[in-house]
Amino acid sequence: MDEAALTAHAPDWPHAPAPGGLLLRPVWDGGAWHWRFRRNCALRPGQLFGAFAAFALTLAGVAMLFWIRGVHLVAPFTGLEVAAVGAALLVYARHSADYERIAINTEAIVVEWMFGGREGRIVFDPRRTRIQAQDGGLVQLSERDRRVLIGRHLRPERRASLARDLRRAVMLT
């Protein structure tokens, strides 16, 4: 299919974005269809650090007031609480930049991801790749002995639609 025919299909993509949901409609850049999914994080890492600092300083002030009043056991438990919340926020921050990107053109299906600071990339041949939505699970792309699971950042009910859209994009290219 030539580029003019592909461009003609770009505005008519069948799935409009759902209100309040992630954008499922792919982006056409003139050479490939692109999807990008990322974790929905309310706070950027800088904002997260500010919120944690405010939390820790408030608890330190409360623990100091109890210490002055003679209740010394509050301080160690406050320290444990701040450490536990800090560890949880560290895990949150580590995954705040997670994403999945998919690009489909005539020569390749390129899947890139970042999960917990580790990046990966795999390239498939679109003529030999199988795209399957697993029952209630992720979308699997496989070719011979290689496979990748995608859709971690989509709600489960939207993953089957993603698999259909990926198949359609392969047929359009």
C-alpha angles and dihedrals in degrees: 000000000000126000095254090056091049092049089051089059095049099081092043098060104151102227117071117198113272117239110267092002137105118282108262097177111102123231118240114211097180095266107043146011113249132198124182124188125180139172114277102238121175095200131048115223092260092051090046091054091049092050091048092048091051090048093049094046092049092051091046089054092050091047090050091052090052091046090054090050090054100256098126099168093072093071098061092046090048089053090051091049093050090047093050093048090045091053091049092049090048090057089046092050092047091059098037092095096049115132146158124215126188126189123183124191135149094278105037152008106222119195118188126178144171120205121174094340094311117113129204139180132188130178123208133189105244092216093057102034122109117210116199135171106218118220104280090334141091129307113263125210113191138174120177107309096346124088140163132193118220138176100070091138095050127087109256094246091058098053096081088053090052090053091051091048092050091051090049092050090052089052092047093053 
